[in-house]
Amino acid sequence: MMEIIIMLLGSVSASLRSIGVVLSSVPWSWTLAAGLGLYLTAGGWRFLYVALRTAKRDLIGLYVLLRVKYCIRQHLRNNSTVPSMFAHTVALYPDKPALVWESTGEVWTFRELAGRCHQVAHWARTQGWGKGDVVALYLESRPLVVVLWMGLAQVGVEAALINFNLRSDSLLHCVGVSRAKGVVFGVELAEAVLEVSCSLDQSMVLFSTGAGLGEDHPALSTLSAQNLDSLLTSFPRDPPPVTHIKGFNDRLFYIYTSGTTGMPKAAIVVHSRYYRIAAFGFHSFGLRHDDIIYNCLPLYHSAGNIMGVGQCLLHGLTVVVRSKFSASRFWDDCVKYNCTVVQYIGEMCRYLLAQPERPSQVCHRVRVAVGNGLRPAVWEEFTQRFRIHQVAEFYGATECNCSIANMDGKVGACGFNSRILPSVYPIRLIQVNEGTVELVRDRHGLCIPCQPGEPGLLVGCINQNDPLRRFDGYADQSATNKKIAHNVFRKGDMAYLSGDVLVMDDLGYMYFRDRSGDTYRWRGENVSTTEVEATLSGLLGQTDVAVYGVTLPGVEGKAGMAAIAEGADQFDFDVFLGAVQKALPPYARPLFLRLLPQVDTTGTFKIQKTRLQKEGYDPRHSADRIYFLNSRAGCYEVVTEELYIAITEGRMSL
């Protein structure tokens, strides 16, 4: 509240000076009263209203920011690394459970976890690997993933955490772009490794792990891979000698983008970034040292490996690791392991709502759900049905410097920025051309900030000397350059381009709108694919839906097309069309439907549209049934080759 008063008085004084009032010639009370009257007359009532509504939220946010900044300064001074911070945690909680593997029921204490990491460090040294070398990790999520990258980090080796869903060219690309000297793979992925083995560099060394899971993998006999499990047992569990010097802002590992619009990019994660993400999560959402986190997110992703596991390594929380998300087992697991915090991402909450009711969904101890991508359309239903006290939604890509967090449970918001003190956290929404996604600039060549209610691209000021503002980019320098804009807020500055379109309300709450390029224009109106997907999914009982625009020859803009995970035999087109006409304006209603067994998603449940957009509405390019909304007949019709030609030649009414 003191900040509000100071700002208010400052604004009052500025107003008085501008009209030439001599403050010393009248009593201060008259001056203050007169200035306050002028200020409120000039629109200050709105500022006062916003200040009163958001003061508590902003003060909490400022406290969290200053606390993390203070800790970062300490770690910079000490040149801390994630392994050194983990060693401090182990000293505090040596016999406390650190990681629990749901698949086997194994429980590793912090002492046990540290010992296993030390074994990996000793093994890496015998391979001749050292500071700056890279080793690719390609295995399904389990505690060993953490042991491997942490043990490698202890001797300065950087891990490349590869998505275990990748195959063929995508897998080769990820290994190649990281310049890895070795690959550790799970036996469950032996066939995928065998498929690309002939294309790997001849100097590449392969290690397999997981043979003790009791699975038979004949591909292993063909691959000349060493058994890492047996190798590690021969190494001591004492800390390895320190033979390298790495600091707080040096590289820790690589996390790959999902690749929804092309080949994945290897985002560089430095030690300070790992700490920043985990620390903001801990302090922003009121997590406690005695919390138990249920983590069924992939450990090749920042949400699972940093926001989740980071709470264990840096703050001493217990994390239950489940290899893959199971909607039917989710709440049963939470009850079994007494979890107090759960993680979600993407469409997981919608999948949980689609499950039949069961006792475990309300008799758990979970109080906080941490994640991103919870659709506003299912937010309240999720919290009410599963009795979740706090949804800790946040926004932030692995590599970004403009993360935001919803600290007070505002429904639908992914975070906020202060309207009272916006300069404290230098992020902005700026205007972009919705068709080309190019930055809109004023006559001085600077970007134009968005007003409340105006969608814009989220950007963050870059300062490489500040761990909160630095942008480390990707292993590929050209990919890094594409995410940096110059002369954004002032001449000579740089800003990170998030690629995501958000909108801010009058109180500073921000809401995710679209990824840049997802919005399309039809009948002179901009259509948000995210909003249409949420509406259609809700109408269809939380079915997977992908919405995108397709080009029609000679027609301005793009027509809407919805790919729906539903069988054509069970789909009631008349009921669907009636519901769509009530729920969506004419320009947002899908002109085309595509019914398919399932919608492609990434390992983190982001819907993939690239293939669908390329195939369009041509029935010759798809084995799925495609339908067209015949406006004259008032119904959806199957797109045959004859109808397709009629549409492309402009003989059908749109």
C-alpha positions as CSV (number, residue, x, y, z in Angstrom):
1,M,0.0,0.0,0.0
2,M,2.9,2.4,0.7
3,E,4.0,2.0,-3.0
4,I,0.5,3.1,-4.1
5,I,0.6,6.2,-1.8
6,I,4.1,7.2,-3.1
7,M,3.1,6.8,-6.7
8,L,-0.2,8.7,-6.1
9,L,1.7,11.6,-4.4
10,G,4.3,11.6,-7.2
11,S,1.6,11.9,-9.8
12,V,-0.1,14.6,-7.9
13,S,3.1,16.6,-7.6
14,A,3.8,16.2,-11.4
15,S,0.3,17.5,-12.1
16,L,0.8,20.5,-9.8
17,R,4.1,21.4,-11.4
18,S,2.7,21.3,-14.9
19,I,0.2,24.1,-14.1
20,G,2.8,26.2,-12.2
21,V,1.5,25.9,-8.7
22,V,3.9,27.1,-6.1
23,L,3.7,24.4,-3.4
24,S,5.4,26.5,-0.7
25,S,2.9,29.3,-1.0
26,V,-0.1,27.4,0.4
27,P,-0.6,24.9,3.2
28,W,0.4,21.4,2.3
29,S,-3.0,20.0,3.1
30,W,-4.6,22.4,0.5
31,T,-1.9,21.4,-2.0
32,L,-2.6,17.7,-1.5
33,A,-6.3,18.2,-1.7
34,A,-6.1,20.3,-4.8
35,G,-3.6,18.0,-6.4
36,L,-5.7,14.9,-5.6
37,G,-8.7,16.6,-7.1
38,L,-6.8,17.4,-10.3
39,Y,-5.5,13.9,-10.5
40,L,-8.8,12.2,-10.0
41,T,-10.4,14.6,-12.5
42,A,-7.8,13.6,-15.1
43,G,-8.7,9.9,-14.8
44,G,-7.1,9.0,-11.6
45,W,-10.1,7.3,-10.2
46,R,-9.5,4.4,-12.5
47,F,-5.9,4.2,-11.3
48,L,-7.0,4.3,-7.7
49,Y,-9.6,1.5,-8.4
50,V,-6.9,-0.7,-10.1
51,A,-4.5,0.0,-7.3
52,L,-6.9,-1.0,-4.6
53,R,-8.0,-4.1,-6.4
54,T,-4.4,-5.3,-7.2
55,A,-2.3,-4.0,-4.3
56,K,-2.2,-7.2,-2.3
57,R,-1.5,-9.3,-5.4
58,D,1.3,-7.0,-6.5
59,L,2.9,-6.8,-3.1
60,I,3.0,-10.6,-2.9
61,G,4.5,-10.8,-6.4
62,L,7.0,-8.1,-5.5
63,Y,8.0,-10.1,-2.4
64,V,8.5,-13.3,-4.4
65,L,10.5,-11.4,-7.0
66,L,12.8,-9.8,-4.5
67,R,13.3,-13.0,-2.6
68,V,14.3,-14.9,-5.7
69,K,16.5,-12.0,-6.8
70,Y,18.3,-12.0,-3.4
71,C,18.9,-15.8,-3.6
72,I,20.2,-15.5,-7.1
73,R,22.6,-12.8,-6.0
74,Q,23.9,-15.1,-3.3
75,H,24.3,-18.0,-5.8
76,L,26.1,-15.7,-8.2
77,R,28.5,-14.6,-5.5
78,N,29.2,-18.3,-4.5
79,N,29.3,-19.4,-8.2
80,S,26.8,-22.1,-7.3
81,T,25.7,-24.9,-9.6
82,V,22.7,-27.2,-9.5
83,P,25.0,-30.1,-8.2
84,S,26.3,-27.9,-5.4
85,M,22.8,-26.7,-4.4
86,F,21.7,-30.4,-4.4
87,A,24.6,-31.3,-2.1
88,H,23.3,-28.7,0.3
89,T,19.8,-30.2,0.2
90,V,21.2,-33.7,0.8
91,A,23.0,-32.4,3.9
92,L,19.7,-31.0,5.2
93,Y,17.5,-34.1,4.5
94,P,19.8,-37.1,4.1
95,D,17.3,-39.8,5.1
96,K,14.1,-38.2,3.8
97,P,12.5,-39.8,0.7
98,A,13.6,-37.8,-2.4
99,L,12.2,-39.8,-5.4
100,V,9.6,-42.5,-5.5
101,W,9.2,-44.6,-8.6
102,E,5.5,-45.5,-9.0
103,S,6.2,-48.4,-11.4
104,T,8.3,-50.4,-8.9
105,G,7.5,-48.7,-5.6
106,E,11.2,-48.0,-5.1
107,V,12.0,-45.1,-2.7
108,W,15.3,-43.3,-2.9
109,T,16.3,-41.1,0.0
110,F,18.4,-38.0,-0.7
111,R,21.5,-39.9,0.5
112,E,20.7,-42.8,-1.9
113,L,20.0,-40.4,-4.8
114,A,23.3,-38.6,-4.2
115,G,25.2,-41.8,-4.1
116,R,23.8,-43.0,-7.4
117,C,24.6,-39.6,-9.0
118,H,28.2,-39.9,-7.8
119,Q,28.5,-43.4,-9.5
120,V,27.4,-41.8,-12.8
121,A,30.0,-39.0,-12.3
122,H,32.8,-41.5,-11.8
123,W,31.7,-43.5,-14.8
124,A,31.6,-40.4,-17.0
125,R,35.2,-39.6,-16.0
126,T,36.4,-43.0,-17.0
127,Q,34.9,-42.4,-20.5
128,G,37.1,-39.4,-20.8
129,W,34.2,-36.9,-20.9
130,G,34.6,-33.6,-19.2
131,K,33.5,-29.9,-19.2
132,G,31.5,-29.0,-22.3
133,D,31.0,-32.6,-23.6
134,V,27.4,-33.7,-24.3
135,V,25.7,-37.1,-23.8
136,A,22.2,-37.8,-25.1
137,L,19.7,-39.4,-22.8
138,Y,16.9,-41.3,-24.6
139,L,14.8,-43.3,-22.2
140,E,11.3,-43.2,-20.7
141,S,10.7,-41.2,-17.6
142,R,12.1,-42.8,-14.4
143,P,14.3,-41.6,-11.5
144,L,17.4,-42.8,-13.4
145,V,16.9,-39.9,-15.8
146,V,17.6,-37.5,-12.9
147,V,20.5,-39.6,-11.7
148,L,22.1,-39.5,-15.2
149,W,21.9,-35.8,-15.9
150,M,22.8,-34.8,-12.4
151,G,25.8,-37.2,-12.3
152,L,27.0,-35.9,-15.6
153,A,26.7,-32.3,-14.4
154,Q,28.9,-33.1,-11.4
155,V,31.8,-33.5,-13.8
156,G,30.8,-30.7,-16.2
157,V,29.2,-32.9,-18.9
158,E,25.9,-31.6,-20.4
159,A,23.0,-34.0,-21.0
160,A,20.7,-33.7,-24.1
161,L,17.3,-34.8,-22.9
162,I,15.6,-36.3,-25.9
163,N,11.9,-36.9,-26.2
164,F,11.4,-40.7,-26.0
165,N,8.5,-40.4,-28.6
166,L,10.9,-39.3,-31.4
167,R,11.9,-41.7,-34.1
168,S,13.9,-41.8,-37.3
169,D,14.9,-38.3,-38.7
170,S,13.7,-36.4,-35.7
171,L,15.7,-38.6,-33.4
172,L,18.8,-38.3,-35.6
173,H,18.4,-34.5,-35.7
174,C,18.2,-34.2,-31.9
175,V,21.4,-36.3,-31.4
176,G,23.2,-34.4,-34.2
177,V,22.4,-30.9,-33.2
178,S,23.6,-31.5,-29.6
179,R,27.0,-32.9,-30.9
180,A,26.6,-35.7,-28.4
181,K,29.6,-38.0,-27.9
182,G,27.5,-40.8,-26.5
183,V,23.9,-42.0,-26.1
184,V,22.3,-43.7,-23.1
185,F,19.1,-45.3,-24.1
186,G,16.4,-47.4,-22.4
187,V,16.1,-51.0,-23.5
188,E,12.4,-50.2,-24.3
189,L,13.7,-47.9,-27.1
190,A,16.3,-50.3,-28.5
191,E,14.4,-50.8,-31.8
192,A,14.2,-47.0,-32.3
193,V,18.0,-46.8,-31.8
194,L,18.7,-49.7,-34.1
195,E,16.7,-48.0,-36.8
196,V,19.1,-45.0,-36.8
197,S,22.3,-46.7,-35.7
198,C,23.8,-46.8,-39.2
199,S,23.4,-43.1,-39.5
200,L,25.1,-42.2,-36.2
201,D,28.6,-41.0,-36.2
202,Q,31.1,-43.9,-36.1
203,S,32.7,-42.6,-32.9
204,M,29.4,-42.6,-31.1
205,V,29.3,-44.9,-28.0
206,L,26.1,-46.5,-26.9
207,F,24.9,-47.6,-23.5
208,S,21.7,-49.4,-22.6
209,T,19.8,-49.3,-19.3
210,G,16.8,-51.0,-17.9
211,A,17.4,-54.7,-18.7
212,G,16.4,-55.6,-15.2
213,L,12.8,-54.6,-16.0
214,G,12.2,-58.1,-17.3
215,E,11.5,-57.1,-20.9
216,D,12.9,-59.0,-23.9
217,H,14.4,-56.7,-26.6
218,P,16.0,-58.7,-29.4
219,A,17.3,-55.4,-31.0
220,L,19.9,-55.3,-28.1
221,S,21.8,-58.2,-29.5
222,T,22.3,-56.3,-32.8
223,L,23.4,-53.1,-31.2
224,S,27.0,-52.9,-29.9
225,A,25.8,-51.2,-26.7
226,Q,27.3,-51.6,-23.2
227,N,25.1,-52.4,-20.3
228,L,25.2,-49.3,-18.1
229,D,23.4,-50.8,-15.2
230,S,26.2,-53.4,-14.6
231,L,28.9,-50.8,-15.2
232,L,27.6,-48.4,-12.6
233,T,27.6,-51.0,-9.8
234,S,31.4,-51.1,-9.9
235,F,31.8,-47.3,-9.2
236,P,32.0,-45.8,-5.7
237,R,29.2,-43.6,-4.2
238,D,31.6,-41.0,-2.9
239,P,31.7,-37.5,-4.5
240,P,34.0,-37.4,-7.5
241,P,37.0,-35.1,-7.5
242,V,36.3,-31.6,-8.8
243,T,38.4,-31.3,-12.0
244,H,36.3,-28.6,-13.8
245,I,35.1,-25.1,-13.1
246,K,31.5,-24.3,-14.0
247,G,29.5,-21.5,-12.7
248,F,25.9,-20.3,-12.1
249,N,25.5,-19.1,-15.7
250,D,27.2,-22.1,-17.4
251,R,25.3,-24.8,-19.4
252,L,23.6,-27.5,-17.5
253,F,21.7,-29.5,-20.1
254,Y,19.5,-29.2,-23.3
255,I,15.8,-29.5,-23.4
256,Y,14.1,-29.8,-26.8
257,T,11.1,-27.8,-28.0
258,S,8.1,-30.0,-28.9
259,G,8.6,-29.6,-32.7
260,T,4.9,-28.9,-33.4
261,T,5.9,-26.7,-36.4
262,G,9.2,-28.4,-37.5
263,M,12.2,-30.1,-36.2
264,P,12.7,-29.7,-32.4
265,K,15.2,-27.0,-31.3
266,A,17.7,-27.7,-28.5
267,A,17.1,-25.0,-25.9
268,I,20.1,-24.3,-23.6
269,V,19.4,-24.6,-19.9
270,V,22.0,-23.0,-17.7
271,H,22.3,-23.6,-13.9
272,S,20.8,-20.2,-13.1
273,R,17.8,-20.9,-15.3
274,Y,17.1,-24.2,-13.6
275,Y,17.3,-22.5,-10.3
276,R,15.1,-19.6,-11.4
277,I,12.2,-21.8,-12.7
278,A,12.2,-24.0,-9.6
279,A,12.5,-21.2,-7.1
280,F,9.7,-19.1,-8.7
281,G,7.5,-22.2,-8.6
282,F,8.3,-22.9,-5.0
283,H,7.8,-19.3,-3.7
284,S,5.0,-18.2,-6.0
285,F,2.6,-21.1,-5.2
286,G,3.2,-21.5,-1.5
287,L,4.9,-24.9,-1.7
288,R,6.3,-26.4,1.5
289,H,9.3,-28.5,2.3
290,D,7.0,-31.4,3.5
291,D,5.0,-31.5,0.3
292,I,4.8,-34.6,-1.8
293,I,4.5,-33.9,-5.6
294,Y,2.8,-36.3,-8.0
295,N,4.8,-36.0,-11.3
296,C,3.6,-37.9,-14.3
297,L,5.0,-35.5,-16.8
298,P,7.9,-36.5,-19.1
299,L,11.3,-35.8,-17.6
300,Y,12.7,-34.6,-21.0
301,H,10.4,-31.5,-20.5
302,S,11.0,-28.5,-18.3
303,A,7.7,-28.8,-16.5
304,G,8.5,-32.3,-15.2
305,N,12.3,-32.0,-14.8
306,I,12.6,-28.5,-13.5
307,M,9.3,-27.3,-12.1
308,G,8.7,-30.7,-10.6
309,V,12.0,-32.5,-9.9
310,G,13.6,-29.2,-9.2
311,Q,11.5,-28.9,-6.0
312,C,13.1,-32.1,-4.8
313,L,16.7,-31.2,-5.7
314,L,16.7,-27.6,-4.5
315,H,14.0,-27.5,-1.8
316,G,13.9,-31.0,-0.4
317,L,10.4,-32.0,-1.4
318,T,9.5,-35.6,-2.2
319,V,8.5,-36.3,-5.8
320,V,6.6,-39.4,-7.0
321,V,7.6,-40.2,-10.6
322,R,5.2,-42.0,-12.8
323,S,6.6,-43.0,-16.2
324,K,3.5,-42.0,-18.2
325,F,0.2,-40.1,-17.5
326,S,-2.8,-42.4,-16.7
327,A,-6.1,-40.6,-16.4
328,S,-7.7,-43.7,-14.8
329,R,-4.9,-44.1,-12.2
330,F,-4.2,-40.5,-11.4
331,W,-6.2,-39.9,-8.3
332,D,-5.7,-43.5,-7.0
333,D,-1.9,-42.8,-7.1
334,C,-2.4,-39.5,-5.3
335,V,-4.2,-41.2,-2.5
336,K,-1.7,-44.1,-2.3
337,Y,1.3,-41.8,-2.0
338,N,-0.3,-39.1,0.1
339,C,0.4,-36.5,-2.5
340,T,-0.3,-32.8,-1.7
341,V,0.7,-31.3,-5.0
342,V,0.0,-32.5,-8.5
343,Q,1.4,-31.4,-11.8
344,Y,-0.6,-31.0,-15.1
345,I,0.1,-29.8,-18.6
346,G,-1.8,-29.3,-21.8
347,E,-5.0,-31.3,-22.0
348,M,-4.5,-33.5,-18.9
349,C,-7.2,-31.8,-16.8
350,R,-9.7,-32.3,-19.6
351,Y,-8.8,-36.0,-19.8
352,L,-9.3,-36.3,-16.1
353,L,-12.8,-34.7,-16.4
354,A,-13.7,-37.3,-19.1
355,Q,-13.1,-40.1,-16.6
356,P,-16.0,-41.7,-14.7
357,E,-16.4,-40.6,-11.1
358,R,-14.5,-42.6,-8.4
359,P,-14.0,-42.2,-4.6
360,S,-10.3,-41.3,-4.9
361,Q,-11.1,-38.1,-6.8
362,V,-12.3,-36.4,-3.6
363,C,-10.6,-38.3,-0.7
364,H,-7.0,-37.2,-1.6
365,R,-4.9,-34.7,0.2
366,V,-4.0,-32.6,-2.9
367,R,-4.3,-28.9,-2.3
368,V,-2.3,-27.4,-5.2
369,A,-2.3,-28.2,-9.0
370,V,0.7,-26.7,-10.7
371,G,1.0,-26.4,-14.4
372,N,0.1,-24.6,-17.6
373,G,-2.4,-25.0,-20.4
374,L,-5.6,-25.4,-18.3
375,R,-8.4,-24.2,-20.5
376,P,-10.6,-21.6,-19.0
377,A,-13.6,-23.6,-20.2
378,V,-12.8,-26.5,-17.8
379,W,-11.1,-24.5,-15.0
380,E,-13.9,-24.3,-12.5
381,E,-15.3,-27.7,-13.3
382,F,-11.9,-29.2,-12.6
383,T,-11.4,-27.4,-9.2
384,Q,-15.0,-28.2,-8.1
385,R,-15.2,-31.8,-9.1
386,F,-11.8,-32.7,-7.7
387,R,-11.8,-30.3,-4.8
388,I,-8.6,-28.5,-5.7
389,H,-8.0,-25.5,-3.4
390,Q,-5.5,-23.8,-5.7
391,V,-4.7,-23.9,-9.4
392,A,-1.2,-22.6,-9.8
393,E,-1.2,-21.8,-13.5
394,F,1.9,-20.3,-15.1
395,Y,3.2,-19.4,-18.5
396,G,6.7,-19.8,-19.7
397,A,8.7,-21.7,-22.3
398,T,11.9,-23.5,-21.3
399,E,14.1,-20.8,-22.9
400,C,12.0,-17.7,-22.3
401,N,12.8,-14.7,-20.0
402,C,9.2,-13.5,-19.6
403,S,7.5,-16.2,-17.4
404,I,4.4,-15.1,-15.4
405,A,2.4,-16.9,-12.7
406,N,-1.1,-16.9,-11.4
407,M,-0.5,-16.5,-7.7
408,D,-4.1,-15.8,-6.5
409,G,-6.2,-18.3,-8.4
410,K,-7.8,-15.9,-10.9
411,V,-9.9,-18.2,-13.1
412,G,-8.5,-18.5,-16.7
413,A,-5.4,-16.3,-16.1
414,C,-1.9,-17.7,-16.7
415,G,-0.3,-14.8,-14.8
416,F,-0.2,-11.1,-14.4
417,N,1.9,-8.0,-14.6
418,S,1.5,-5.1,-12.3
419,R,-0.5,-2.1,-13.6
420,I,0.9,0.0,-10.7
421,L,4.6,-0.7,-11.2
422,P,4.9,-2.3,-14.6
423,S,8.6,-1.4,-15.0
424,V,9.5,-3.7,-12.0
425,Y,9.2,-6.7,-14.3
426,P,10.1,-5.6,-17.9
427,I,7.7,-7.7,-20.0
428,R,5.1,-6.3,-22.4
429,L,2.5,-7.2,-24.9
430,I,3.2,-5.6,-28.2
431,Q,1.2,-5.2,-31.4
432,V,1.8,-7.6,-34.3
433,N,0.3,-7.9,-37.7
434,E,-2.1,-10.8,-37.2
435,G,-1.7,-12.0,-40.7
436,T,2.1,-12.0,-40.9
437,V,3.0,-12.0,-37.2
438,E,5.4,-9.1,-37.9
439,L,6.0,-6.5,-35.2
440,V,4.1,-3.2,-35.7
441,R,6.3,-0.2,-35.1
442,D,5.7,3.5,-34.7
443,R,7.3,6.4,-36.6
444,H,10.4,6.1,-34.5
445,G,10.9,2.5,-35.3
446,L,9.9,1.2,-31.8
447,C,7.3,-1.4,-31.0
448,I,3.8,-0.3,-29.9
449,P,2.6,-1.6,-26.5
450,C,-0.9,-3.1,-26.4
451,Q,-3.7,-1.6,-24.3
452,P,-5.8,-3.7,-21.9
453,G,-8.1,-5.9,-24.0
454,E,-5.9,-5.8,-27.0
455,P,-4.2,-9.1,-28.0
456,G,-0.4,-8.9,-28.5
457,L,2.8,-10.8,-28.6
458,L,4.5,-11.3,-25.2
459,V,8.1,-10.2,-25.1
460,G,10.7,-9.8,-22.4
461,C,13.6,-7.4,-22.2
462,I,17.0,-9.1,-22.6
463,N,19.9,-8.4,-20.2
464,Q,22.6,-11.0,-20.3
465,N,24.1,-9.8,-17.0
466,D,20.8,-10.6,-15.1
467,P,19.9,-14.2,-14.7
468,L,16.2,-13.2,-14.6
469,R,16.5,-11.4,-17.9
470,R,19.1,-13.4,-19.9
471,F,18.2,-15.4,-23.0
472,D,20.5,-18.3,-23.7
473,G,18.8,-19.5,-26.8
474,Y,19.4,-22.7,-28.6
475,A,22.3,-24.9,-29.7
476,D,21.6,-23.6,-33.3
477,Q,22.6,-19.9,-33.4
478,S,20.3,-19.2,-36.3
479,A,17.3,-20.4,-34.3
480,T,18.5,-18.1,-31.5
481,N,18.6,-15.1,-33.7
482,K,15.1,-15.6,-34.9
483,K,13.7,-15.2,-31.3
484,I,15.4,-11.9,-30.7
485,A,14.0,-8.5,-31.7
486,H,16.0,-5.2,-31.7
487,N,14.8,-1.7,-30.9
488,V,11.7,-2.8,-29.1
489,F,11.2,-0.5,-26.1
490,R,14.0,1.9,-26.9
491,K,16.8,2.2,-29.4
492,G,19.6,-0.3,-29.1
493,D,17.7,-2.8,-26.8
494,M,16.9,-6.4,-27.4
495,A,13.8,-8.5,-26.5
496,Y,12.9,-12.2,-26.5
497,L,9.9,-13.0,-28.8
498,S,7.8,-15.6,-27.1
499,G,5.8,-16.4,-30.2
500,D,2.6,-16.5,-28.1
501,V,-0.3,-14.1,-28.3
502,L,-1.8,-13.1,-24.9
503,V,-4.3,-10.5,-23.8
504,M,-4.3,-8.4,-20.6
505,D,-7.3,-7.1,-18.7
506,D,-7.6,-3.8,-16.9
507,L,-6.2,-5.3,-13.7
508,G,-3.1,-6.7,-15.3
509,Y,-4.2,-10.4,-15.5
510,M,-3.0,-12.1,-18.6
511,Y,-4.8,-14.8,-20.6
512,F,-3.3,-17.0,-23.3
513,R,-4.9,-16.4,-26.6
514,D,-3.0,-18.2,-29.3
515,R,0.4,-19.2,-30.5
516,S,1.4,-16.8,-33.2
517,G,0.2,-18.1,-36.6
518,D,-2.7,-20.1,-35.0
519,T,-5.1,-17.3,-35.5
520,Y,-6.7,-17.1,-38.9
521,R,-8.9,-14.6,-40.6
522,W,-12.3,-15.5,-42.1
523,R,-15.1,-13.2,-43.4
524,G,-13.2,-10.2,-42.1
525,E,-12.9,-11.5,-38.6
526,N,-10.0,-13.0,-36.6
527,V,-10.7,-16.5,-35.3
528,S,-8.8,-17.9,-32.3
529,T,-8.2,-21.6,-32.8
530,T,-7.7,-22.0,-29.1
531,E,-11.1,-20.6,-28.2
532,V,-12.9,-22.6,-30.9
533,E,-11.1,-25.8,-29.9
534,A,-12.2,-25.3,-26.3
535,T,-15.9,-24.7,-27.3
536,L,-16.1,-27.7,-29.6
537,S,-14.4,-30.0,-27.1
538,G,-16.8,-28.9,-24.5
539,L,-19.8,-29.6,-26.8
540,L,-18.4,-33.0,-27.5
541,G,-17.8,-34.1,-23.9
542,Q,-14.1,-33.1,-23.8
543,T,-13.2,-34.9,-27.0
544,D,-9.8,-34.1,-28.6
545,V,-10.3,-31.3,-31.2
546,A,-7.7,-29.6,-33.5
547,V,-8.9,-26.4,-35.2
548,Y,-6.9,-24.7,-38.0
549,G,-7.4,-22.6,-41.1
550,V,-7.3,-23.9,-44.7
551,T,-6.9,-21.9,-47.9
552,L,-9.5,-21.9,-50.6
553,P,-8.5,-20.8,-54.1
554,G,-9.7,-17.3,-54.9
555,V,-11.1,-16.7,-51.4
556,E,-9.7,-14.2,-49.0
557,G,-8.6,-15.5,-45.6
558,K,-8.8,-19.1,-44.5
559,A,-11.8,-21.3,-43.8
560,G,-12.1,-23.1,-40.5
561,M,-11.5,-26.8,-40.3
562,A,-11.9,-29.0,-37.2
563,A,-10.3,-32.4,-36.8
564,I,-12.3,-34.4,-34.3
565,A,-11.3,-37.7,-32.6
566,E,-14.6,-39.4,-33.2
567,G,-15.9,-42.2,-35.4
568,A,-18.2,-41.2,-38.2
569,D,-20.7,-43.8,-37.4
570,Q,-21.3,-42.4,-33.9
571,F,-21.2,-38.8,-34.8
572,D,-24.5,-36.9,-34.9
573,F,-24.0,-34.1,-37.4
574,D,-27.4,-32.5,-36.9
575,V,-27.0,-32.2,-33.1
576,F,-23.4,-31.0,-33.5
577,L,-24.4,-28.3,-36.1
578,G,-27.2,-27.1,-33.9
579,A,-25.0,-26.8,-30.9
580,V,-22.3,-25.0,-32.9
581,Q,-24.8,-22.5,-34.3
582,K,-25.8,-21.6,-30.8
583,A,-22.2,-21.5,-29.3
584,L,-20.2,-19.8,-32.1
585,P,-20.6,-16.8,-34.4
586,P,-21.0,-17.6,-38.1
587,Y,-17.4,-16.7,-39.0
588,A,-16.0,-19.1,-36.3
589,R,-18.0,-22.1,-37.2
590,P,-15.9,-24.8,-38.9
591,L,-16.6,-25.0,-42.6
592,F,-14.9,-28.4,-42.8
593,L,-14.9,-31.4,-40.4
594,R,-12.4,-34.2,-40.4
595,L,-13.3,-37.3,-38.3
596,L,-10.3,-39.4,-37.3
597,P,-9.5,-42.1,-34.7
598,Q,-7.3,-39.8,-32.7
599,V,-5.7,-36.3,-32.9
600,D,-1.9,-36.3,-32.9
601,T,-0.4,-34.8,-29.8
602,T,3.1,-34.3,-28.5
603,G,4.5,-36.0,-25.4
604,T,3.2,-33.0,-23.4
605,F,-0.3,-33.2,-24.9
606,K,0.0,-30.3,-27.3
607,I,-2.1,-30.8,-30.4
608,Q,-0.1,-31.2,-33.6
609,K,-1.7,-29.6,-36.6
610,T,1.2,-29.5,-39.2
611,R,0.2,-32.7,-41.0
612,L,-3.5,-31.9,-40.9
613,Q,-2.9,-28.4,-42.3
614,K,-0.8,-29.7,-45.2
615,E,-3.4,-32.3,-46.1
616,G,-6.2,-29.7,-46.0
617,Y,-9.7,-30.8,-47.1
618,D,-8.6,-32.9,-50.2
619,P,-10.1,-36.4,-49.7
620,R,-7.4,-37.8,-52.0
621,H,-4.8,-37.0,-49.4
622,S,-6.5,-38.6,-46.4
623,A,-7.9,-41.9,-45.3
624,D,-10.3,-40.0,-42.9
625,R,-13.8,-38.9,-43.8
626,I,-14.0,-35.1,-44.5
627,Y,-17.2,-33.1,-44.4
628,F,-18.2,-29.8,-45.8
629,L,-20.9,-27.4,-44.4
630,N,-23.3,-26.9,-47.2
631,S,-24.9,-23.6,-46.3
632,R,-27.8,-24.0,-48.7
633,A,-28.7,-27.4,-47.5
634,G,-28.0,-26.5,-43.9
635,C,-26.0,-29.7,-43.2
636,Y,-22.5,-31.3,-43.4
637,E,-21.9,-33.4,-46.5
638,V,-19.1,-35.9,-47.3
639,V,-16.4,-34.3,-49.4
640,T,-16.1,-36.5,-52.5
641,E,-13.7,-35.8,-55.3
642,E,-16.5,-34.2,-57.3
643,L,-17.5,-31.9,-54.3
644,Y,-13.8,-31.1,-53.7
645,I,-13.4,-29.9,-57.3
646,A,-16.6,-27.9,-57.1
647,I,-15.3,-26.1,-54.0
648,T,-11.9,-25.4,-55.5
649,E,-13.6,-24.0,-58.6
650,G,-15.8,-21.7,-56.6
651,R,-19.1,-23.5,-57.6
652,M,-20.2,-24.1,-54.0
653,S,-21.6,-21.4,-51.8
654,L,-19.5,-20.7,-48.7
